[in-house]
Structures are given as structure tokens and as C-alpha cells.
Amino acid sequence: MIGTVTTRPTAWSTYSAWANRHRKWFFAAPAMIFVGLLIVVPLAWTVYLSLTDSQGSVRAESKFVGIANYLQVLGDTERFWPAVLRTFTFTGGAVATEMVLGMGIALLLWRPFKGEKWVRVAILLPLVATPVAVGMMWRLIFDPNIGFANQLLSWFGIPAQPWLSGQTTALPTLIFVDVWQWTPMVVLILLAGLTSLSEEPDEAARVDGANAWQRFRYVTLPLLRSTVVVAIVLRGIDALKTFDILYSTKGKGGGSFHEVETLNVYAFGLSFDYNDYGISSTVLILFFLLIIVLMWMVTHRRKGDES
């Protein structure tokens, strides 16, 4: 009887088998490392600057001040906390309006009709232009002297309005500009969710005698909940960090009364107008933490609803 010969695996064969099982990570590792460095290195440098009194000068060395910058910013009731309020007012107003308009337009485009393709192309036109170009265009439209908006008001005997410089009109005007440009993106997201829904629940509700509002409220909207959450999160993050539209319409400093000075505009002014990189980095880190907390609350609420 001839016994079987067993061979002990070599180190190379063991490594080769392990590499074959994890080969997907080898292909993804370079991109993951590159993206990780793009995120970690600037964030770490910003955290370091927030702990110093850096003025951006090569002649004067930065001194470590610990949490003094954070205490100073958190105690600033004249610029920081009003900027926080404006940031969330702008974000909440823009996202809420875009969700309502986006849902309405998506429902209108859900069913096929004559000229549907042309209507979709027309709705997507605002997304073609860059935010800076959009800001400059609306800046001309709302110009107090030559702008079309005030000329239109004059036709109806309404006095000219300080659209982009008034304390009560500047922020709503810029919310309108943001809504004009980004509502089409919300329409695309919601329309994609609507087209993926099965028609059977809606037909069953129609057979049971439910009207259009009841079918939308109790059938379509619950089935579309995850898509709505995705749209809110994407637009919420994007609106929170809006800078280009605000800056291109207002210029540096946000106007004489800082009526549209959000956290991004405030941090930009601190860095490039006053060279106060320590305080500016502190504002950005606090802003970053606020966004993380908000996104955690949204995702946690979503998991709670799904469970």
C-alpha cells in the first residue's frame, strides 16, 4: 500500500492565496490612500492653525494658544453667532423650498406627456452654468440702478428695492437664487425615485377610491422616503457650504451690515481680508463639527424610522 504524500504549503503560496482573496483591496488601495490624504492632511493642518495665533506671515512665528481661539469665537455674539444663524437660515429656507418645488415638478414629469423631453431639457438649464456665473448674472438683474428687477417693479408703480444690500431683503434674495439653480437637481433625484416605484400600490389605492392627494400622502410619499432623505442630505450639505453665489453677488465682507455673512463668508474674510488664519481655522473647524453633528442626527433619525 502506497501512502499519500502531503506537502506543507510554503510561505509564498500562503501569501499568494491571501493576496488572491483580498485582491479587490489592492486595486482600491491607491485611490483610497490618495483620497484619504486629501482629506486628512488639510484637516489636520486646519486643526493645527486653529490652535495658534497664525497671521500668515513668514517673518513672525505662530504661537501655540491652545483653545483660546475657540473660547474667543464661541463668545463672539457680534459676528460668529449671527453668521451661524444666517447659515442655517439660508440652508433651511433653500432646501425646504427646493424640496417642495422639486417634488411638485417631479410629479408633473412623472407621467409621459407631449413635449416631455423639451420640458426636461428646459428645467435642467440652470445646472449648466457655474455658480459664480449664476451669481454674476443675478447681480446684474438685481442691480439697484440698471437691474431688470427694479425696472419690472417700476412698471407697476412699486419703488425700487435694495435686493442684495438690504438687511431684510438680501438673504431671501440669495435663497431665491439658490432655489433657481439647484431645484433641477432635486427634481432629477426625486424623478429617479418616482420612476423606480411600482405602479401596483397606486393602482390599488385608486381602485379603493383614494383621491390624488391621498394616494400621494399615504402611498407615494412613504415609498419615496429614502429618496427624499438622500435629496435632503445632498442639498443640505451643499447649501451649508455655499460660498460662490454669496461672494459673487455681494463681494468681500458681505455688505456694510454683513447681512449675508454666513460662516464660509466670515471665515474667508478673516483669512484674506484680515490675515487672521488662527481664528479663521477655528471657525471652519467649528463649522465642520456642526455639519458632522447634523448629518449624524439625520442618519440616526433615518435608521430609527426604518426600524
C-alpha positions in Angstrom: 0.0 0.0 0.0 1.4 3.3 -1.1 0.8 6.1 1.4 -0.1 9.6 0.2 2.5 12.3 0.3 1.3 15.6 1.9 3.2 18.8 1.1 3.3 21.6 3.5 2.3 25.0 2.0 5.2 27.4 1.5 5.2 30.9 2.7 4.9 32.2 -0.9 1.8 30.0 -1.6 0.2 31.2 1.7 0.8 34.8 0.8 -0.4 34.2 -2.8 -3.7 32.7 -1.5 -4.1 35.6 0.9 -3.5 38.2 -1.8 -5.9 36.4 -4.1 -8.7 36.6 -1.5 -8.0 40.3 -0.9 -7.1 41.4 -4.4 -10.0 43.9 -4.6 -8.4 45.9 -1.8 -5.1 46.1 -3.7 -6.7 47.7 -6.6 -8.7 50.2 -4.5 -5.9 51.0 -2.0 -4.0 53.6 -4.1 -7.2 55.6 -4.7 -8.3 55.2 -1.0 -4.9 56.4 0.2 -4.9 59.4 -2.1 -8.4 60.5 -1.2 -7.6 59.9 2.5 -4.5 62.1 2.3 -6.5 64.8 0.5 -8.9 64.8 3.5 -6.7 64.1 6.5 -3.8 66.4 5.7 -5.7 69.7 5.1 -8.0 68.9 8.1 -5.0 68.2 10.4 -3.3 71.4 9.2 -6.5 73.4 9.8 -6.8 72.0 13.3 -3.2 72.9 14.0 -3.8 76.5 12.8 -6.9 76.8 15.0 -4.6 76.2 18.0 -2.2 79.0 17.1 -2.3 82.8 16.6 -1.1 82.4 12.9 -1.3 85.6 10.9 0.1 84.1 7.7 3.4 85.9 8.0 6.7 84.3 7.2 8.5 86.8 9.5 6.5 86.2 12.6 6.4 82.8 14.1 3.0 81.4 15.1 2.5 80.8 18.9 0.5 78.0 20.3 -2.5 79.3 22.1 -4.5 76.1 22.8 -8.3 76.6 23.0 -8.1 80.4 23.3 -9.3 80.8 19.8 -12.3 78.5 20.4 -13.2 80.4 23.5 -12.9 83.7 21.6 -15.0 82.6 18.7 -17.7 80.9 20.8 -18.0 84.1 22.8 -18.4 86.3 19.7 -22.0 87.3 19.7 -21.4 90.1 17.2 -20.2 88.2 14.2 -19.9 84.4 14.8 -23.4 83.5 16.2 -25.2 85.8 13.7 -23.2 84.1 10.9 -24.3 80.7 12.3 -28.0 81.8 12.3 -27.7 83.1 8.7 -26.0 79.9 7.6 -28.8 77.7 8.9 -31.5 80.2 7.8 -30.1 80.2 4.2 -29.8 76.4 4.2 -33.2 75.7 5.7 -35.0 78.2 3.5 -33.3 77.0 0.3 -33.6 73.2 1.0 -37.2 73.4 2.1 -38.3 75.4 -0.9 -36.3 73.2 -3.3 -37.9 70.1 -1.9 -41.4 71.4 -2.3 -40.8 72.7 -5.8 -38.8 69.7 -6.8 -41.4 67.3 -5.6 -44.1 69.2 -7.5 -42.2 69.3 -10.7 -41.1 65.7 -10.4 -44.7 64.6 -10.0 -45.7 66.6 -13.1 -42.9 65.0 -15.1 -43.6 61.5 -13.7 -46.3 60.8 -16.3 -45.5 61.0 -20.0 -46.9 63.9 -22.0 -46.3 65.6 -25.3 -43.1 67.6 -25.4 -41.8 65.9 -22.2 -38.2 65.8 -23.4 -38.1 69.5 -24.2 -39.6 70.4 -20.8 -36.9 68.3 -19.1 -34.1 70.0 -21.0 -35.5 73.4 -20.2 -35.7 72.6 -16.5 -32.1 71.4 -16.4 -30.7 74.6 -18.0 -29.8 76.3 -14.7 -27.5 73.4 -13.8 -25.4 74.1 -16.9 -23.9 77.4 -15.6 -21.4 77.6 -12.8 -22.5 79.1 -9.5 -20.2 82.1 -10.0 -21.7 82.8 -13.4 -25.1 82.5 -11.9 -24.3 84.9 -9.1 -22.9 87.5 -11.5 -26.0 87.2 -13.7 -28.4 87.7 -10.8 -26.2 90.5 -9.5 -26.9 92.4 -12.7 -30.6 91.6 -12.6 -30.9 92.8 -9.0 -28.6 95.9 -9.5 -30.3 98.9 -7.9 -29.6 101.2 -10.8 -29.7 99.2 -14.1 -31.2 95.9 -12.9 -34.3 94.4 -14.6 -35.9 93.5 -11.3 -36.4 97.1 -10.2 -37.4 98.1 -13.7 -40.1 95.5 -13.6 -41.3 96.9 -10.2 -41.4 100.4 -11.7 -43.9 99.3 -14.3 -46.3 98.5 -11.5 -45.6 101.7 -9.6 -43.6 99.8 -6.9 -40.5 101.6 -5.6 -37.0 100.1 -6.2 -35.8 97.6 -3.7 -32.3 97.0 -2.3 -32.4 93.4 -3.3 -28.8 92.5 -2.4 -27.9 95.2 0.1 -31.0 95.5 2.4 -30.9 93.8 5.8 -34.3 92.2 5.2 -34.1 91.5 1.5 -30.5 90.3 0.9 -30.8 86.8 2.4 -34.3 86.0 0.9 -33.0 87.2 -2.5 -30.0 84.9 -2.3 -32.2 82.0 -1.2 -34.2 82.6 -4.4 -31.1 82.5 -6.5 -30.0 79.2 -4.9 -33.5 77.8 -5.4 -33.5 78.8 -9.1 -30.2 77.0 -9.7 -30.5 73.8 -7.6 -34.1 72.9 -7.8 -33.5 71.0 -11.0 -31.0 68.7 -9.2 -33.7 67.8 -6.6 -36.1 67.2 -9.5 -33.7 64.7 -11.0 -33.2 62.8 -7.7 -36.9 62.6 -6.9 -37.9 61.8 -10.5 -35.4 58.9 -10.5 -37.1 57.7 -7.3 -40.6 58.0 -8.7 -39.8 56.1 -11.9 -38.4 53.2 -9.8 -41.6 52.8 -7.9 -44.1 50.0 -8.7 -47.4 51.2 -10.0 -49.4 48.4 -8.3 -49.8 50.2 -4.9 -51.0 53.4 -6.6 -53.5 51.4 -8.8 -54.8 49.5 -5.7 -55.3 52.8 -3.9 -57.1 54.2 -6.9 -59.4 51.2 -7.0 -60.2 51.7 -3.3 -61.4 55.2 -4.1 -58.4 57.2 -2.9 -58.1 60.7 -4.5 -54.8 62.1 -5.9 -53.7 63.7 -2.6 -54.5 60.6 -0.5 -52.5 58.4 -2.9 -49.6 60.8 -2.7 -49.7 61.2 1.1 -50.2 57.6 2.0 -48.8 55.6 -0.9 -46.2 57.5 -3.0 -44.5 59.6 -0.3 -43.8 56.7 2.2 -42.4 54.6 -0.7 -40.2 57.6 -1.7 -39.0 58.4 1.8 -35.4 57.1 1.3 -35.0 59.1 -1.9 -36.3 62.2 -0.2 -33.8 61.8 2.6 -31.0 61.4 0.1 -32.1 64.6 -1.7 -32.3 66.5 1.6 -28.8 65.3 2.8 -27.1 66.1 -0.6 -28.7 69.5 -0.9 -28.3 70.3 2.8 -24.6 69.7 2.8 -24.2 71.6 -0.5 -26.3 74.6 0.8 -24.4 74.7 4.1 -21.1 75.2 2.4 -22.4 77.7 -0.2 -19.9 80.4 -0.9 -19.6 81.2 -4.6 -23.1 82.6 -5.1 -22.9 84.6 -1.9 -19.5 86.0 -2.6 -20.1 86.7 -6.3 -23.3 88.7 -5.6 -22.1 90.6 -2.6 -18.3 90.9 -2.9 -16.0 91.0 0.0 -17.3 91.3 3.5 -20.9 90.6 2.7 -22.1 94.2 2.6 -22.0 97.1 5.1 -24.3 95.3 7.6 -22.9 91.8 6.9 -26.5 90.8 6.0 -25.5 87.7 4.1 -22.3 86.8 6.0 -22.5 83.1 6.5 -19.8 81.0 8.2 -18.0 80.5 4.9 -18.0 84.2 4.0 -17.0 85.1 7.6 -14.0 82.6 7.5 -13.0 83.9 4.1 -12.9 87.5 5.3 -10.9 86.6 8.3 -8.3 84.8 6.2 -7.9 87.0 3.2 -9.0 90.4 4.5 -7.5 90.4 8.0 -4.9 87.6 7.6 -6.2 86.0 10.9 -5.7 82.4 10.0 -5.9 81.1 13.5 -9.4 82.5 14.1 -10.5 81.6 10.6 -9.4 78.0 11.0 -11.3 77.9 14.3 -14.5 79.0 12.6 -14.0 76.3 9.9 -13.4 73.6 12.4 -16.5 74.5 14.4 -18.4 74.6 11.2 -17.1 71.2 10.3 -18.2 69.8 13.7 -21.7 71.3 13.3 -22.1 69.6 9.9 -21.0 66.3 11.3 -23.5 66.6 14.2 -26.3 67.5 11.8 -25.6 64.7 9.4 -25.4 62.2 12.3 -28.8 63.4 13.5 -30.3 63.0 10.1 -28.9 59.5 9.5 -29.7 58.4 13.1 -33.3 59.6 12.6 -33.5 57.7 9.3 -32.3 54.5 10.9 -34.9 55.0 13.7 -37.7 55.4 11.1 -36.7 52.4 9.2 -36.5 50.2 12.3 
